[in-house]
Amino acid sequence: MTATDAKPELQWKRGLRALLEGPLTTRQMAAAPVFAHAGHSLAAELRKKGLNIETEMVEVVGYGGCSARIARYALASDSRELAERLLAGDR
């Protein structure tokens, strides 16, 4: 297998790595390196793995300067250890 044949990291792992660095909005989840265009589904998948993912609705400037409400997701501090174990493949 060559480097070009390598499969990309699973989306839930990319998302979890990013959440370990800090909170992400749905817009940020859609961008690199996560590429999760359905942030709510990614959050649900991480919750199924036992992680405490906090959700906060925030207001941002949207199209034409109008306000828009989007979600901001954060990994709760009590889930950091489990997150690191999951990424290491220990669970």
Backbone as a printed PyTorch tensor [residue, N CA C, xyz], in Angstrom:
tensor([[[  0.8440,  -1.1790,   0.0000],
         [  0.0000,   0.0000,   0.0000],
         [  0.8890,   1.2420,   0.0000]],

        [[  0.5930,   2.1680,  -0.8870],
         [  1.3620,   3.4140,  -0.9570],
         [  0.6380,   4.5000,  -0.1790]],

        [[  1.3120,   5.6330,  -0.0040],
         [  0.7220,   6.7560,   0.7260],
         [ -0.5450,   7.2510,   0.0400]],

        [[ -0.6090,   7.1520,  -1.2800],
         [ -1.8010,   7.6100,  -1.9950],
         [ -2.9600,   6.6420,  -1.8340]],

        [[ -2.6740,   5.3980,  -1.4450],
         [ -3.7220,   4.3990,  -1.2260],
         [ -4.3050,   4.4680,   0.1840]],

        [[ -3.6580,   5.2020,   1.0650],
         [ -4.0970,   5.2480,   2.4600],
         [ -5.4890,   5.8730,   2.5570]],

        [[ -6.3270,   5.2630,   3.3760],
         [ -7.6740,   5.7930,   3.5790],
         [ -7.6100,   6.9710,   4.5490]],

        [[ -8.4730,   7.9650,   4.3310],
         [ -8.5000,   9.0860,   5.2790],
         [ -9.0290,   8.6160,   6.6260]],

        [[ -8.6710,   9.3370,   7.6550],
         [ -9.1510,   9.0210,   8.9980],
         [-10.6720,   9.1310,   9.0360]],

        [[-11.3170,   8.2680,   9.7950],
         [-12.7730,   8.3010,   9.9120],
         [-13.2490,   9.6650,  10.4020]],

        [[-14.4280,  10.0610,   9.9310],
         [-14.9580,  11.3890,  10.2580],
         [-15.1130,  11.5910,  11.7600]],

        [[-15.6060,  10.5950,  12.4840],
         [-15.8110,  10.7800,  13.9220],
         [-14.4760,  11.0170,  14.6200]],

        [[-13.4090,  10.3900,  14.1170],
         [-12.0930,  10.6080,  14.7210],
         [-11.5690,  12.0040,  14.4120]],

        [[-11.7720,  12.4710,  13.1650],
         [-11.3470,  13.8350,  12.8180],
         [-12.1000,  14.8500,  13.6690]],

        [[-13.4080,  14.6270,  13.8230],
         [-14.2190,  15.5430,  14.6240],
         [-13.8100,  15.5390,  16.0840]],

        [[-13.5510,  14.3620,  16.6200],
         [-13.1660,  14.2580,  18.0210],
         [-11.8050,  14.9060,  18.2650]],

        [[-10.8660,  14.7020,  17.3530],
         [ -9.5530,  15.3590,  17.4850],
         [ -9.7210,  16.8800,  17.5120]],

        [[-10.5820,  17.3900,  16.6370],
         [-10.8120,  18.8360,  16.5830],
         [-11.4840,  19.3250,  17.8630]],

        [[-12.4440,  18.5610,  18.3960],
         [-13.1270,  18.9650,  19.6280],
         [-12.1900,  18.9300,  20.8340]],

        [[-11.1840,  18.0900,  20.8030],
         [-10.1900,  18.0850,  21.8790],
         [ -9.4210,  19.4100,  21.9220]],

        [[ -9.3520,  20.0840,  20.7780],
         [ -8.6530,  21.3740,  20.7110],
         [ -9.5390,  22.5300,  21.1350]],

        [[-10.8740,  22.3460,  21.0990],
         [-11.7820,  23.4070,  21.5160],
         [-13.1260,  23.2900,  20.8280]],

        [[-14.0810,  24.1290,  21.2440],
         [-15.4320,  24.0870,  20.6760],
         [-15.4320,  24.3790,  19.1730]],

        [[-16.4280,  23.8040,  18.4780],
         [-16.5880,  23.9960,  17.0400],
         [-18.0310,  24.3330,  16.7160]],

        [[-18.2320,  25.2770,  15.8140],
         [-19.5790,  25.5370,  15.3180],
         [-19.8560,  24.5770,  14.1600]],

        [[-21.1160,  24.5200,  13.7560],
         [-21.4560,  23.6710,  12.6140],
         [-20.6920,  24.1210,  11.3770]],

        [[-20.4650,  25.4140,  11.2290],
         [-19.6850,  25.9180,  10.0860],
         [-18.2520,  25.4020,  10.1290]],

        [[-17.6570,  25.4190,  11.3100],
         [-16.2730,  24.9540,  11.4420],
         [-16.1750,  23.4520,  11.2120]],

        [[-17.2030,  22.7070,  11.6250],
         [-17.1850,  21.2570,  11.4080],
         [-17.2430,  20.9170,   9.9230]],

        [[-17.9010,  21.7630,   9.1350],
         [-18.0240,  21.4990,   7.7040],
         [-16.7120,  21.7360,   6.9590]],

        [[-15.8200,  22.4980,   7.5600],
         [-14.5490,  22.8370,   6.9130],
         [-13.4630,  21.8290,   7.2970]],

        [[-12.3030,  21.9990,   6.6960],
         [-11.1570,  21.1580,   7.0170],
         [-10.7510,  21.3780,   8.4680]],

        [[-10.2680,  20.4160,   9.1830],
         [ -9.9590,  19.0620,   8.7460],
         [-11.1040,  18.0720,   8.9830]],

        [[-12.2420,  18.5320,   9.5070],
         [-13.3120,  17.5980,   9.8850],
         [-14.1610,  17.1830,   8.6880]],

        [[-14.6110,  18.1330,   7.8850],
         [-15.4650,  17.8820,   6.7220],
         [-16.7590,  17.1590,   7.0900]],

        [[-17.3860,  17.5770,   8.1860],
         [-18.6650,  17.0060,   8.6300],
         [-19.7610,  18.0070,   8.3000]],

        [[-20.4870,  17.7610,   7.2410],
         [-21.5100,  18.7050,   6.8010],
         [-22.8170,  18.5460,   7.5580]],

        [[-22.9040,  17.5680,   8.4160],
         [-24.0690,  17.3870,   9.2940],
         [-23.5360,  17.2730,  10.7220]],

        [[-23.1920,  18.4310,  11.2970],
         [-22.5820,  18.4630,  12.6310],
         [-23.4270,  17.7960,  13.6920]],

        [[-24.7470,  17.9250,  13.5850],
         [-25.6230,  17.3010,  14.5710],
         [-25.5060,  15.7800,  14.5360]],

        [[-25.3110,  15.2140,  13.3590],
         [-25.1490,  13.7590,  13.2410],
         [-23.8170,  13.3090,  13.8300]],

        [[-22.7710,  14.0930,  13.6030],
         [-21.4650,  13.7670,  14.1850],
         [-21.5450,  13.8230,  15.7030]],

        [[-22.1940,  14.8660,  16.2460],
         [-22.3510,  14.9750,  17.6980],
         [-23.1190,  13.7750,  18.2440]],

        [[-24.1700,  13.3480,  17.5480],
         [-24.9550,  12.1850,  17.9840],
         [-24.1010,  10.9170,  17.9720]],

        [[-23.2720,  10.7530,  16.9500],
         [-22.4000,   9.5840,  16.8700],
         [-21.4090,   9.5610,  18.0290]],

        [[-20.8530,  10.7180,  18.3650],
         [-19.9050,  10.7900,  19.4780],
         [-20.6130,  10.5140,  20.8060]],

        [[-21.8310,  10.9750,  20.9550],
         [-22.6050,  10.6970,  22.1730],
         [-22.8670,   9.1980,  22.3160]],

        [[-23.1190,   8.5070,  21.2090],
         [-23.3460,   7.0520,  21.2410],
         [-22.1010,   6.3140,  21.7150]],

        [[-20.9490,   6.9240,  21.5510],
         [-19.6970,   6.3130,  22.0110],
         [-19.4400,   6.6150,  23.4830]],

        [[-20.3930,   7.3120,  24.1340],
         [-20.2880,   7.5870,  25.5590],
         [-19.7210,   8.9480,  25.9060]],

        [[-19.4750,   9.7810,  24.9130],
         [-18.8940,  11.0950,  25.1580],
         [-19.9750,  12.1150,  25.4890]],

        [[-19.6440,  13.0330,  26.3630],
         [-20.5490,  14.1190,  26.7260],
         [-20.2240,  15.3020,  25.8220]],

        [[-21.0690,  15.5070,  24.8100],
         [-20.8950,  16.6130,  23.8640],
         [-21.9190,  17.6830,  24.2130]],

        [[-21.4470,  18.8500,  24.5850],
         [-22.3360,  19.9590,  24.9580],
         [-22.6980,  20.7430,  23.7080]],

        [[-23.9590,  21.1770,  23.6310],
         [-24.4460,  21.9550,  22.4940],
         [-24.9590,  23.2960,  22.9870]],

        [[-24.5230,  24.3510,  22.3250],
         [-24.9890,  25.7060,  22.6360],
         [-25.3950,  26.3590,  21.3200]],

        [[-26.5730,  26.9660,  21.2930],
         [-27.0090,  27.6990,  20.1050],
         [-26.4460,  29.1160,  20.1860]],

        [[-25.7860,  29.5470,  19.1170],
         [-25.1770,  30.8720,  19.0750],
         [-25.6970,  31.6300,  17.8580]],

        [[-25.6940,  32.9500,  17.9550],
         [-26.1580,  33.7840,  16.8570],
         [-24.9580,  34.3420,  16.1110]],

        [[-24.9930,  34.2200,  14.7890],
         [-23.9200,  34.7250,  13.9340],
         [-24.5360,  35.5590,  12.8180]],

        [[-23.6970,  36.2960,  12.1230],
         [-24.1660,  37.0550,  10.9660],
         [-24.2790,  36.0880,   9.8000]],

        [[-25.4450,  36.0420,   9.2010],
         [-25.6930,  35.1440,   8.0850],
         [-25.7890,  35.8900,   6.7700]],

        [[-26.4820,  35.2990,   5.8260],
         [-26.6370,  35.8500,   4.4860],
         [-27.2550,  37.2420,   4.5400]],

        [[-26.6680,  38.1590,   3.8090],
         [-27.1940,  39.5110,   3.7180],
         [-27.1370,  40.2900,   5.0150]],

        [[-26.3280,  39.8370,   5.9510],
         [-26.1990,  40.5280,   7.2240],
         [-27.2560,  40.1570,   8.2490]],

        [[-28.1770,  39.2840,   7.8530],
         [-29.2170,  38.8400,   8.7890],
         [-28.6050,  37.8780,   9.8080]],

        [[-29.2010,  37.8440,  10.9910],
         [-28.6810,  36.9330,  12.0060],
         [-29.1350,  35.5060,  11.7200]],

        [[-28.3110,  34.5800,  12.1240],
         [-28.6040,  33.1540,  11.9790],
         [-28.1790,  32.4610,  13.2620]],

        [[-28.9160,  31.4410,  13.6520],
         [-28.5620,  30.6620,  14.8370],
         [-27.9600,  29.3330,  14.3890]],

        [[-26.7810,  29.0460,  14.9070],
         [-26.1050,  27.7940,  14.6060],
         [-25.6610,  27.1510,  15.9140]],

        [[-25.3170,  25.8940,  15.8420],
         [-24.8830,  25.1710,  17.0370],
         [-23.3740,  25.2490,  17.1930]],

        [[-22.9590,  25.3130,  18.4510],
         [-21.5360,  25.2080,  18.7900],
         [-21.4190,  23.9980,  19.7030]],

        [[-20.5520,  23.0750,  19.3290],
         [-20.3620,  21.8390,  20.0760],
         [-19.0510,  21.8890,  20.8370]],

        [[-19.0710,  21.3250,  22.0390],
         [-17.8550,  21.2680,  22.8550],
         [-17.7910,  19.9180,  23.5480]],

        [[-16.5910,  19.4240,  23.7120],
         [-16.3620,  18.1970,  24.4690],
         [-16.2890,  18.5690,  25.9370]],

        [[-17.1720,  17.9850,  26.7450],
         [-17.1720,  18.2650,  28.1840],
         [-15.8740,  17.7600,  28.8030]],

        [[-15.4200,  18.4740,  29.8190],
         [-14.1390,  18.1200,  30.4500],
         [-14.1530,  16.7050,  31.0200]],

        [[-15.3280,  16.2250,  31.4540],
         [-15.3860,  14.8670,  32.0060],
         [-15.2850,  13.7840,  30.9320]],

        [[-15.2180,  14.1690,  29.6650],
         [-15.1110,  13.1970,  28.5690],
         [-13.7430,  13.1920,  27.8940]],

        [[-12.8410,  14.0290,  28.3530],
         [-11.5270,  14.1160,  27.6920],
         [-10.7600,  12.7920,  27.7520]],

        [[-10.7620,  12.1680,  28.9030],
         [-10.0120,  10.9110,  29.0480],
         [-10.5690,   9.8380,  28.1130]],

        [[-11.8960,   9.6970,  28.0790],
         [-12.5210,   8.7160,  27.1910],
         [-12.2070,   9.0510,  25.7350]],

        [[-12.2480,  10.3190,  25.3790],
         [-11.9490,  10.7340,  24.0070],
         [-10.5470,  10.2980,  23.6040]],

        [[ -9.5960,  10.5150,  24.4720],
         [ -8.2140,  10.1390,  24.1660],
         [ -8.0740,   8.6240,  24.0530]],

        [[ -8.7900,   7.8810,  24.9000],
         [ -8.7600,   6.4100,  24.8100],
         [ -9.3860,   5.9310,  23.5010]],

        [[-10.4970,   6.5260,  23.1110],
         [-11.1440,   6.1370,  21.8490],
         [-10.2270,   6.3920,  20.6650]],

        [[ -9.5690,   7.5300,  20.6630],
         [ -8.6640,   7.8440,  19.5600],
         [ -7.4450,   6.9300,  19.5340]],

        [[ -7.0490,   6.4520,  20.7040],
         [ -5.9050,   5.5460,  20.7910],
         [ -6.3100,   4.1110,  20.4570]],

        [[ -7.6250,   3.8810,  20.3330],
         [ -8.1090,   2.5400,  20.0360],
         [ -8.2080,   1.6390,  21.2490]],

        [[ -8.2340,   2.2240,  22.4560],
         [ -8.2760,   1.4440,  23.6800],
         [ -9.7000,   1.0900,  24.1170]],

        [[-10.6820,   1.3800,  23.2940],
         [-12.0430,   0.9930,  23.6580],
         [-12.8140,   0.5720,  22.4650]]])
